[in-house]
Structure formats: structure tokens, C-alpha cells
């Protein structure tokens, strides 16, 4: 499909209710590698809110129709029109009726990994967003909710395990054959995107959960044979998630069983199908020898996320795909809160904000910018974005900040009660919080409608004579594609005024009121807030806890930032103050590097990092975050225009080397003090100690001394867990070229038979910021461990090169852009979703300096001109070039 053949835009304003509703769906799926037969019996009725006398129009995608009957009688060929993409019953009786549809699909040939496909011999499904139409003809939209009963049949030898949504009803052999069957029934109405089935040869671990009301739930996690010992942590995370959701949100599980299946070929991280979650196996399988602390944390978070969807996504779903943030942003917020309670809340907040700034802020600033709730789309698969997920979560968090703990819970309780069983909208969600708290959220709703990152400019003045402190705040929102003019937002600005003794001062406004919970409400383009009884000049601590997803500028001096880095009671702002000092230096140092000069490292930064290292009362995980130097992507985002990745890389390398030299004794002492004691445990405290020790190892190696590199080699050689082993390997790969190849070879030899560990090996090599990286990546595409058909392998190698190696992806000769463009074109014919996601690496191409910008544009235009380009890729490349 050419770019001109991209489907016409779908607009939120054009929404209308479905003309026909489906009450029940009975599916009989007879699995076969190349010719799976699907018999669907749909109980339909006219929608009183639809158009009277409408035909029945059902969606399809690459389907082969074998038979069609209405109320048991075959339909004449003149009574319907069928194509691989649609089935229309032209003049159905306007009453309740039953439609039986038989289709045949080829699971093995389904390389799109949407609908019914095979993954390493296992049959599985992925139906969100529009995959169910690849299984049978159906009104494939989220506001059509039905009760499903599914019979699954397969060869017993090929697929001894047969799983579906809901609860098991019956199972047994198919008489006279080598086949068997299982029947599953889901009593809760759901949209078709939540349908799932699995058939294969799988091992499982089982457990039991007893709900708050005493109901016993059977839990199962299914994995490839021989891997059950690596599923234990996922089961533990699931049980903790279930208990937490009951205690914090009052959400109790509602089926007799809950199953998770891990598969090797999956376009996404996981899918929340009702009662049958299907996961990318990288987010289920873990052992100390194969998974890092970050892997364990991701498993915990994603297990929780998909489970939490049982209420925020399944029991209450979206009316249409424009409301995607209603389930995803809300559920990301919920999984962030769960992880914050399970681990360190300040460290989790820092981690979440870093992810937001590195992924969502560039999206907001580029050609792919869109509101949290878009008003139009061409390909919905391309809107599973950081804006919908991460920024969507921040919008929910702001609601909690504005309403307080009790007010937020009251709004959530009303939402869960009022809309249980509904396909809801953002307006209905916000109405629950407004009604529960007696507030007007009309202006707040702009967060869902306006794209871009708001900018806050803040300055403060202290009047020694009147003991008043005035804070002047100005907000603005830059133009973004399709939105040239913006309205003022409601921005909750959490703050503190820190006195000379390092303690927070009372926040009493000039009118005698208090800043409620330490939060100012910014609602106008310009506002001033006057605080009284401020006897000495304070240092304002602004946007505490990152209370709003904004870009903040202030008149704080370097001395002020250093003061906050040492004394702020808010952990996030203590971290952020040092980061701001470092980022300011890196921006200036980048300009100097482009001019052939160097800048000395500011003493304030070294002092701030040294003070953090010396503070024994701080959580080691927090200290590890504080020691991290802003990334090259952070610096590029701060510069914004005319970005030179090579100059940024040089400036950052110089800063890391300088910090290494200046703090070497403190880093060495901290490294030694956090030597491992006892056996490995993935718990938060143990992971924090490892994180700090590894951060010290990394900074010491940045100095390049023989002693530091020998320490890294010894760390690698003696590591007894994947966290330490892989971190040391990364240090050697980036800082010790002479030791790199031997270490990489030893690592691969040890783990060559574990695809998920090999993915780490591939990704690390793709990130080496040296000119040889391009040929290394090309060579690795021919390595036996790499497969273009597996999304995990492609993301590990090509995705890491494009997203995490800016100097080589944005090479001045254009070869990096060409490599990724070639990959996109090649992959697009097999897996359009994967190709479109790789294309997102170009999202900030307009910010590059002219030479690189021209190269990126040429690569995009070459992709756009490719014959047969999918709608997924065409949409991304088209918006990128607009």
C-alpha cells in the first residue's frame, strides 16, 4: 500500500453508536497450523440508539469465508456482500437474530502477530486493537460488549494445553480422533479486543489466592517446557498485585481462575485479556543468573499493570479507541503506585519522570505530538504511545494532587461503581471526580485535549522590609501539529520555601490562607503568589515530586540549586537540583565542544555529588540515581534545535571523566562498602545496594585508569548474578575496548542458548558509541542468534541502535539512518506494527543540525516512497514529514 492509500482519518467528532449490538458469542475454534476453522455464532439485536433499518456490517482482515447462515438457514449470495476486509448482511430482519459465520485462517503464515498466530509452535492470539477481525467477521469496536463461550479443539499431541477467557466449563477427547477440546465461559461482557485463546505444549506453575471476601482463585502461569523455575517471581508479583488492588482501590478479582501465558513472539509487553493474560516471555521469566534487578522490577510492574486492567480496562472499558488513555494512563498510574509501595517511592518517582522526559517530552516536541486523547487517527496501533501511557498517568496523578488522597479515592470509587460494565469516556471519568468532590474540572480537561509540554517560568522576590516573598509564575504551551493556539491549563505546582537552616517554612499566603497541601493552582497565563511572615530569604523548591509534567525554568542560581541538592526535604527535587546543575553545564560544554574548546566542571556539581555520596542516611538506590549524569538524550532535549550528537557525547564523556577523577576516593570507598554479602535477592533493598555499587564502578571506569578497568574486569569475572555480570560487561564494552571482545565472547558462550539473555548481548553491542558500531550491527543481523521475525531480537539490536546510540544512528554520512530505513522497509511487509515502532526513532529528526537533518529526511522520504508500505508505517512517516 502506498502512502496515498493510508486509510482515511477516523475522527472523534464522528463517533456514533453501533447499529447492532451483540449479546452473546459462541466460538468453536478448531486449531490447525495452516487452516484453523472458526465457527462464530453471534446473537445480535438492533441497537435502539443506532440507525433504524441498518444492515449488519462486520469487520474482517484477510479472512476466508466458508459459510454464512441467519437463524440456522444459509444466506443466499445476493443477501450479503463479502470481501477479506468486511462482511455486510444487506437487509437483515430488524429484530434479535443469530448469525453463524465460518472462516478459515492460517496461524503459521500470520507474521503480523495479530489475531490467531503460532509462536514457537504455540497457538495464541493478540486482538488489541483490531486483531479479532483477523479471526472472524465481527463489529470490531470496543463499545460492543458480549458474553463469550469458547470451545477450543486441537491435536492433543500438538496442544495438550487449551486455555480461554473466563472459567473452564468442560474438557475431554474428541471421540474417534487424536484430538481433544476444552470449553471456557466468561460471564462478564467484554469487547472483542479482550478475547484470547492459547493452545500448545506448555508447563505451568500453580498457586492459589484467597480474596478479601474469602473466594479462592486458582492461579496459573504457563511457560515453555523446562522454564517453570523462572516463573516464581512473576507468581509472587501477581499475588501481591491482587492483594494491593483490594487494599488500595477496593478491587476484588471476579473469576475462579487467573492464567498467564508467556510466549516468545509478541509485538507488545503483555495483554490484559480477561482471565487469560498473554505476556512477552521477557516479562515473566527470571532467575538470578539470567535476569537483572531491572528485569525483576519490570516483571513486577507489568504483571501488576495487566492484572489491574481487570477493573480499569476490562470491567470498565473504552467507548472508542480515542479513549485509550482512560484504561492505559489510569492503569499506568495504578502500577506506578503499586511499585512505589513495593519499593522506594522517591526512587520510583525519579525513574518514572526520567522515562517521561526521555520518551514523552520528545514526542510532545516533535511531528508526532498528539493529545493524551487524540481527536483523530489513521492507524490506532500507532497511538500506543508515551503520551497516552506515561503522560496519561501524569494527568491522573495531577487529579490526585489537586483533590487529595480522600477526594481522589472518592472519585475512583464512584467511577468503579457508576461505570462497571460500561464502555466509558474521558468525560464520564472526570465527571465522577467532579461529582464526588463538588468541583469543576472543565479547565482541567484541557490536559486531555491539548498536546505539547507546558512551560512554566517562575521567579521569586523577597522583601526584607515586609517579610514577604512573591512568586511570579507564567505558563505557556507551544504550538504543536494541528494546534496553533492553546488555552491556559490547570497546573498543580507543589512547592516548599526552604529557609537558611534547611527547613521548610510555613506557607501562609498574604490573604491568610494556606497553600493547600503545599500546592499552588496555576490557572492563568500569569499569576503572583505572596507569602507572608518570611523573615529571611528562602530558596523555593518548585514542582516537588514532579507534581505536573511541565518544563520548568526559574531564576534559581547555581548556589540555590546546590543548597537544595544538600537540604531539600523533597527527595525528587534534591535529585533534580543536582541534575539541573549538570544539565546546564552539559549544554554549555556542548557548545564549547562544537567550537573546539572545553569547559571546566563546576565545583558546585562535584560538591553536590560528593555530599550525596557522603550522606549515609540516604537510600542507596536514591544515591545511585543521584550519581547518574544526564543522558545524551536529556542534553539534546534541553538544547532543542541544531543538535550535534557528537558534541554532546564529547561533553558528557569529559564530564564523567572529571567527576571520576574528583570523587575517586569517595567512589572507591562506597564501592567497597557495598560489596555483596550473602546470596542474591531481588528485593528492593538488595537491588539498591547493587545499584549504588555498580554506579560507582561505572563512574570510576569513566576515569579510564588501569586500576578502574581492572576492577571492572574483576567485577565481571567474579559476579554471581546477572545484574553484576551484565553491568560489568557494559562497563567493559564502553570503557575498555581492549577487554571488550573477550568479555563479550565469554558472555555469549555462557548464555548462547538463552534468547532473552542474548537479547541483552545484542542490545549492548548496538549501543557502543564508536564508528565501528554500524558494521557490528550489520554483522550481528547475520548472527545465528538473530532473527528478523522475532520482535524481541529486532528491538534488541535495531531498536537499541536507533534509540540508544545517537552518535551512530545520526552519523554525518547518513549510514545510520539508511540502516534503520532498510530495516523498516524489510520488516514492514511481515510485521507492520514492529516497523512503525522502529520508525519512532526518527521522531526528533527536525531538531538535528542541518546535515544530519537532511539525511534523516532523505531516509524518511525513501521509506514513504516504498511501494506497498503498510498503513502503520505510512501513517508514522507521513506525520513525521508533514
N, C-alpha and C positions, 0 to 999 in steps of 0.2 A: 504494500500500500504506500503510495506516495504521500508526501506531506499534504498535498491538496485533498487527499482522501480521508484526512482525520475526521472523525465523526463531528457533527455539528455540536456546538456547546449546549450543555444542559444548564438551565438557569433555575435558581431557587424560586424566583418570582413566578415561574411557570408551573409550579407544583400543583397537581390536582389529585384527589383521592383515587384509588384504583376503582375501575368499573366493576370488577368481580373480586369477591373475597373467596378464600379457600379455608374451609373449616377443618378438614382432616386430609392427611396424605398417607396413603399406604403404598410403600415401595417394596418391590420384590427385585433384589439385585442379585443376579447370578454371575459371579465373578469368573472371568476368563482373561488370560494375558492379552489377547488381541481382539476379542469380541465379547465384551461383557454386555449382558442383556439387562435392561432396566425396564420393569413394568411399573408404571406410576398410576395409581387410582386416586383422582382428586375429587373431593366433594366441594363443589363450587356453588355460590349463590350470588345474585346481583347485589352490588353494594348500594344501599339506599342513598348514599352520598355521591355515587358515581353518575355517569351519564346514562339516562334511560335508553334501553334498546341497543346497548353497545355489543359489538362482537367480543368474543373471548380472544384476547391477544396474549400469547405466551412467548417468552424469550427463549432463544436457543443459541448455541455456539458450536458449530462444527458437528452437528448431530445428524444421525441417520434414522429416519422414522421407519418403523417396521409395521405398525398397525395403530389404528385410532378408532375408538368407539365412544358413543354417548349413551349413557344409561343401558349399557350392555349390547347395543346394536351398532355394528360397524357403520362408520360415516361414509357416505358417498364422496367420491373425489371432488365433486362440484360443491360440497358443503364446507370445504376448508381450503386454505392455501398454505403450503408448507415450503420452507427453504431451510438450509442448515442453520440459519440465524433466527427464524421465527416460525410460529405456527398460529394461524388465525382461523378460528371457527366462525364462519361468516354470519350466520343468523341463528344463534342458539335460542332455545326457549328461555324466556325471561323468568326463570324460577330456579329453585335448587336442583342441581343435576350432578351426575357423576361422569367424569371424563377419564377414560383409560387410554394411556399413551405408552407404546412400546418403542424404545430406542435401543440402539447398539452403539457402544463406544469402544475405543481401542486404548486401554490404560497404558500399554507399553509405549505406544507412539506419542503419548501426551507429554512432550518435553516442556510444555508451558508450566507444568506442575500446578495447574488449576483444574478443578473438577475432580474426576477419578483418575488416578495415575498409579504407577508402580515405583516404589523406592527400594532399591536393592532387593527386589523380589517380594516386597510387602505392598499390598494394595492399601492406599489411603486416599483421603480427599482433602481438598482445600477449596472452600466455597466463598470466602470473603475476598473481594467484594462481590464479584459477579461470576462465581465459578459453578454454582448449581446449574446454571443454564447449559453447562457442558456435560451434564449428567442426564437431564430430561428437560423437556419443554415446561416452562413454569413462569408465572408472573414474578420475575426475579427482582424484587424490590423489598426493602426492609420493613415496609408497613403492611405487608401481607403475612399475618401470623396464623399458623396452623398447628394442630396436634399431629405428630408423626408416629407411625408404626412402621418399622423396617424389618423385612426378612432378608437375611444375607445368606447366600449359598456359595459354596466353593468346594474344590477338591480338598479332602481332609489332609492329604499329604502335603499339598502346597500351602494351605492356610488353615492349620489346626485351630488358630485363634480367630474368632469373628466378633467384632465389637461394634456397637452402635450408640446412638444417643439414648439417654434415659435409663430405664431399668430393664434387666433381662427378663424375658417372658417365658421362652421355651427354647430348646435346642435339641438336636438329635441327628441321626443319619437320614440321608435321602434313600428310601428303600430301593434296593436293586442296583445301586450305584456306589461309586467310591467317594461320593460327595456327602457333605453334611450341611446343616443350616443352623442359624440362630435368629431369634426374633427379639427385637428391642422395641420398647414403647416409652416415649417421652410424654408425660401428661401435661407438660407446660407448653402452651402455644409459643411458637418461635418463628422467626423469619428463616427463609431457606439458607441464608448465608451461614447459619449456625448448624446446619446438617453435617454429620460426619459418619463415616464408617471406616473400619480398618479390618483387613484380613491378611494373616501372614503367619510365619513361623517365628514366634516371639517367646522370650522368657519374661517372667514377671516377679515382682516382689509385692507382698500384700501387707496391709495393716488395717487398723480399724480406728474410727473416730466417733466419739460419743458427743452429740450436740448438746447445747445448753438445756434442751428440753428432754434429754435422755434418749434421743433417737440414735441408733447405731448405723454408721455409714461404712460400707466396705470400700477400702481404698486399694487401687492397683496401679502400678507403674510398669509398663511393658517396654522392653528393650530388645535389641538384637541378642541372639543366643550368646551366652558367655559373658554378658556385661552387667548382670544384676548386682554385682558387688559395688558397682559405681553409681547405683541409683539411690543409695541410702540417704544421702544428704537431701536430695530432692524430696523424698518422702517426709523427712523431718521438717523441711521448709513448708510443705503442704499442710501438715498438721498444725504447725504454728500459725500459718496464714488463716486457717479455718477458725482457730480459737480467737485470734486477734480481731477478725471481722465481726465475730459475735460480741466481743467485749467493747470494741470501739464504735462500731456502727450498728450493732443490733441485728446483723445479717446472719441468719442461720441457713445452713445448707438444706436443700429441699428434695433430694433424691435418695435412693437407697445405696447407690454406688457412685464413686467418682474415679474415673480412669484417666491416666495419662499415657500416651504412646510417644516414644522417641523415634524419629525417622532421620535418615541421613541426607535426604534430598528435600529441601524445604526452602521456599522463597522468603519466608519471614522468620521471626524468632519463635513464635508459637501462635496457637489459635484456640480461642476460648469456647469451642463447640460445646453445647450443653451436655455436661456429664462425661464428655469424651474429649479432653484437650489433646491436641496433637502438637508436638514440640519438635523443633530442630534439636537433634541429639546433643548439640554443644551446650544446651541449656538444661540438660538433665544429668549427663554423665560426669562424674567427678570422683577422683581419688587423689590422695596427697602426691602420688607420683606422676599424675597426668594433668592435674588442674591447679591453676594458680589461685591465690586468695581472691583476685578479681573475678575468676571464673565462679568460685563459690558464691561470692556476693551477687553476681549476675543471675545465677541459678535461683538463689533465694528471692531476688526481686521479681524475676519473670514468672516463677511459679506462683508467687503471690498475685502478680498482675493478672494472670489468666484466671486464677481462682476468683479474684474479686469481681471479675466480669460477670460472675454468676448472677449478681444483682445489678451492677452498673454496666449494662450491655446486653444481658440475656433476659432477665426478668423485666427490666426496662430497656428497650432497645431504641434505635433512632427511627424517626419517621421517614427520613430520606438520608442520602449519603452526605448532604450538606451539613447534617447534624453530627458528623463523625466525632467531633471533639466532645460531644455530650457523653459518649462512652469512653473514648480514649483519653482525653485530657483529664476527665474526672478520675478514671481508674489509674492513670499515672500518678496523680496526686495521692491516691489511696496507697499505692505501692511505695511511694516515697515516704509516706508517714509510717508505714509498717517497717520499712528498713531503718528509718530514723529511730524507732522504738527498739528495734532488734540490735542496733549497733550504736554508733555515736551520732547523735543528732547534728552537732555542728559540722562534723566531717562529712556526713551525708549531704548536708545543705551545700557545703563547698563543692562537693563532687557534682551535685545536680546543677548548680549555677555554672560551673565550668563547662558542662555538657551543653547547657543552653547557649552560652556565649560562643562556643566553638561551632555549633551546628545551626542553631536557630537565628542568632543575630546576623550571620552572613546571609541566610535565606531572606530575612527581612530587608536586607540592604541590597539585594540583587534582583535580577529579572524574574526570578521565581517567587517573589514575595506574594503572599496572599493572606487574607484574614484568617483568624482562628476558625471562623465559619465562613468558607468561601461563598460567594454569591453565584459563581459559575464554574463549570469544569468541562473538559473534553474527555478526559480519561481518569476515572475516580481512583484507579490504582496509584496514580501519581500524587495523590493528596494524603498519603500516609507519611506525613512529614513531621519534622521537628516543630513546626508551627502548630500543627494540630495536637501533637502529643505533649511536647515539653512546654511550649507557651500556653497550650490549653490547660496544663496542670498549674501553671503560674497564675492564670486567671482564677481558677478555683481557690488557690492559696490566698489570693488577694481578697476574695469573698470572706474567707475565714478571718483574715487580718482585720477587715473592716467591721465584721459582725461580732467577733469574739468567739471563744470556744462554745459557749452555750447557744449563742444565736446561730452559729453555723450548724451545730448538731440539730437544732430545732428545724432548720431549713432542710437538712438532709432527711430527717425523719419524715417530714411532710412529703418530700419528693418520693421517697421509697413507698410511702403509704398511698399517696394520691395517684401515682402513675404505675403501680405494679401491674404488669400485663399490658402496658401501653407501648406504642411506638411514639416517643416524645420528641419535643423540640427544645431548643435553647430557651425560647421564650417561656415555655412551661417550667423548665428547670429554674430559671431566675424568679419566676412568679412564686414559687414555693418559698424561697428565701425572703422575698419581699413580704409575702403574706404572713410568714412565721415571725417576722421581726418588725412589721409595720413600717417598712422603709420603701423609698422609691429607688429602684435600680435602673431607671431608664438611661441615665447617662453612663452608668457602669457597663451597660450592654454594648457600648461602643467598642469595648475590648474584643468582642466577637466579630465586629463588623469592619473595623479599620485595621489595615495592615501597617507594618513598619514598627520600628522600635522607638518609643517616645524618648525624647531627650529632656533632661532636667538640668537647668543651670541654677546653682544655688550659691548665694554669697551671704556672709554674716557680718554684722557690725555690733560691737559692744560699746555702750555709752557708760563711761566710768562715772559720770556725774549722776545719772538717774538709775544706775544699776539695771539697765535694760539691755536685752540682747535681741536684735532684729534679724530675722532670717528672711531673705528675699528669694522667692522661687519663681522661675519662669519655665513653662513647659512648651514644647513644640513637637510636631510629628511630621517628618519629612514626606514628600510626595513619593508614592510607590506606583507600580504599574496599575493603571485604571483608577487611581485615587490621587488626584492632584491637590485637593483641598480637604483638610481634616478638621474635625471638631475637637475641642478640649476634652481630655479624658479625666476620669476619676482615678487618682493615683494615691494609694496609701503610702505615705512616706514615714516609716518608722525611724525614730531618731532618739539620740540622747545628747545632752550637753555635759561634757566631761570637764570637771574642774581641775585646777592645777595639781591637786593631790591624787588625781587619777580616779576620783569617784564621780558617779553620776549626780548631777544637780537636779533638784525638783523642777518639773516642767509646769510652771504656772504662767498661763497666758495673761496678757495685760488686762483682759476683761475679768480676770479672776477665775476663769475656768481652767481645767487641766486638759492637756493633750491626751485624749482617751487612750489608755494602754500605750502611751508613748507614740501615738500615730497621728500625723497631720494628714488631713484630706485635701489633696490638691485637685481643684476642680476648674480653675480658670487659667487663662494664659499667663497671668501674673498675679501673685499673691504675696503678702507680707505677714509674718507672724512675729509678734513682740512678746518676749518672755520677761517677766519682772523678777526682782529680788536676785539678780545675778551679780554678786559682789565683785567677782573677778572675771577676767576674760576667759570664756570657756572654749573648748575645741569641740565643734559639732561632730557627732558620729552619725552619718547620714545613710538612709536606706538600710537600716540594720536588718540583718538576716536576709538581705536582698528582698525587702518587702514588696518591691514592684520590679518587673522586668524592664528596666529603663537604662539608658546610657546617661550616667551622671557626671557632670563637671562641676567643680567648685573652686573656691578661692583658697582652699587649704594649702598651706605651704608644706615644703618637704619636712620642716621641723614639726608641723602639726601631724603629718602622717606618721612620722617616727614616734611621736608621742602616743598616737592611737595604737600603733603596732605594739607598743610596750604596755599600754594601760587599759585599752578599751575593754569594757565588760562584755561586749558582744563578740563572740568568737569569730563570726564571719567577718566583721569589719576589722578585727585585729589582723586576720589573714589578708583582707583586701587592701589594707593600708600599705603593707609591705609590697604587695603585688603592684599597687599603683606607682610606688616609687620605682620599682624595677621596670615597669612598662614605660614610664616616662623616660627613663634612661635609655631603654632599648630603641624607642622611636628616634631620639636624638642621635644615638650611636649608629643607627641605620643610615641616617642622613650623612653622618660623618664617614661611614664606610664607603658610601657611594662617591664621596669626594676624595677618597684615598686617605682619610685620616682616622684617628682613633680617639676615643673619649675615656678619661679615667672613670673608674667605677665610683659612684657617690658613696662617701663614708656612711651616710645615713642608712643605705641599704645593707651594707655589711654589718653595721651596728644592730639593725633590726633583726636580721637573720641570726646573728650571734646571740642576741638577747633571748630569742625564741629557743635556740638550742640549749641555752643555759637554764631555762625555766623548767625545773624538774617537776613542777606541778601540772604541766600541760600533758594532755593525752598524746602519746607517741604518734598516733595516726594523724592528729592535728599538726604536730610538728613536721611530719613528713609532707603534708600538703603545703605548709608554710615555706618549706625549703625549696619547693618547686619553682623554677624560673618560668615566667610566662612563655607559652609556646610560640613558635613561629607564626602560627595561625592567629594567635592573640595579637601579635605585633602588626601583622598585615591588616587585621580588622581595625586596629587603632589608627593606622596610617590612612587607610581608606581608599586612596587614589594613588596612581603611579607607583604601584607596589613592585619592588625588586626583591624577589625571594632570596637571591644570592647575598645581597647586602644584609638582609635580616638574619640569615643564617650566620654570617660572619660576626655580626654584632652580638648575637646570642652566644655563639661559641666563645667569644672573647669574655663576655660577662661571666659565663660559667667557669672559665679558667681562672678569672680573677677572684671569684668567690671561693673557689677551691683552694687557691694559694692563701688567701687571707684567713680562712677559717679552718685550715688543715688540722691544727691540734684539736680543736673542738669536734670536728667531724670524726677524727680518728678515735677520740675518747668515746664519743657517742656510739660509734660503730662497735667498739669493743664491749661497751656496757650492755648492748642489746644482743649479745651472742645468744644463739638458741640454747634453751635448756629444756630437756625432756623431748617427748615425741611431738610430732606435728599435730596441730589442731587448727581448724579453720575459724575458730571463734574470733570475735571482733578484737578482743584484747591482744591475742597472739598475732593476729594479722596486722594490728597496728604496730607492734614491736618490729615485725619483719619489714613493714613498710618504711619505718624510720631507718632501720639499719641499711636497707637497700638504697634509700635516698642518699645516705652518707657515702655508701660505696660509689654511687653514680657521680656525685659531686667530686669526690676525691679523684676518681678516674679522669674527670674533666681536666684536671691539672696536668695529666699526661706524664707524671713521673714514673720511673721504672717501679718504684715501690708500690704505687697505687695500682698499676696494671698487674703486678704480681699478686696483689691482694685480690683483684677481681678474678684472676685465673684460679687462685686457691679457693675462692668462694664457689666458683663453678665446679671445681674438681671434688669438693667435699660436701656439696649440697645434698641433703637427704629428702628434698621435696621439690616439686615443680616450681613453686614461687621463687625460691632462691636460685635454683638452677637456671631457670629461663631469664631471670633478671640479670644474673651474671653473664649469661650468654649475650644478652642485649648490650651490656656494657662493653664486652669484648668486641662485638660486631661493630659498634660505633666508634669506640675509642682506641682499639688496639688492632689495627689492620694486620700486623704481623702474627697475631694469635687467632685471628678471626676464622680462617678456613679450617684449621684443625678443630676448633671448638664446634663449628657448625657441622662438620663431618661426624664428630663424635656424638653430637646430639641426635643427628639423623639416624645414625647407626643404632642408637639405643631405642628410638621411638618410631622407626620406619613403618611399623605395622599398625600404628595408631593414627588414623586420619586426623583426628581433632588436634593432636599434638603436632603433627606435620603441618597443619594449618598455621600454627604459631611460627614454625620454622620458615614457612613460605613468607608470611607477613613480615617477619623481622628483616629478611633479606631485601624485600621490596622497599623498606624504609631507609636503607643505608644511603646517606646523602653524599654520594660520590658519583662522578661521571660514569663509572662502570656499572652503576645500578641498572641502567637501561638494558645493557646486554645480559646482565644477570637475570633480570625479569624475563627477557625473551628466552633465555636458556631454560629457565625453570618451567616455562609453559610446555617444554618438551620432556620434562622430568616425568618418570613413571608415576610419581605421587600426585601429579596434577591432572585434573580432568575438567575440560571446558563445560561439561554437562552438569557438574556439581556446583550449586551456588556457593557453598562454603569455601571450596577451593578457589573459585573465581574472586570472591570477596577478599579472601586472604591475600592473594597475590596482586591482582589487578586493582582491586579496591584500595588496598593499602598503599600501593604505589601512587595512585591518583589522589588519594585523600590525605596521606600522611608523609609524603615526600615532596614538598613543594618545589625544592630546587631542581629536582629531576623531572617531575611532571611538567613544570613550567620552564624547561630548558630553553635557552635562547635560540637553539637551532630548530625548535618545534618538534623534535623527535619524540618527546614525552607525550605531547598532545596527539601525535599521529598514532603512537602505540595504543593509547586508550581508545581513540576513534576506531582503529582497526578492530579492537576487541568488541566494542559496542556493535559495530556493523555485523561482525561474525555471530555474536550471541543473539542478536535481535530476532533472527529467524527461528531460533529454538525456544528462547525464553525472554519474551519482550519485557517482563517486569524487571528481570535482572539487568537487562540492557539499560532500561530507563533509570534505574538506581545508580548505575555506573556513570551515567550522563550527569548526574547531580554534582559530580566533581568539578564541572565547569561553571557552577553557579556564581562564582565571584570573578569570572573572567574579565568583566569590564573594569575591574579595579586594578588590573595589571598595568605595568608600564607599556608604552606603545608597541614595542617589538613583540613582546610576549602576547599582548592583547590581539595583535593581528594574527599571530599563529593560532591562538585559541579560536578565534572567529573562523579562520580557514578550516580548522578541523570540524567545527560545528556545521559549517556550510557543506562540507563534504558528506557528513552524516545525513544532513537534511536532503541532499540530492540523491541519496541511495535509493534505487528502485525497490519497491516492496517493503519499505520501512513500516514498522508496526505503528498503530495509533499511540501506543505507550511512548515509544521513543520520539515519534513525530511531535507529540504534544510538548515534551520537555525541550526538544531542540528548537521548536517553533517559538515557545515563550522565551527561551534564552536569547534568541536573536531579535525579538521584537524591539 
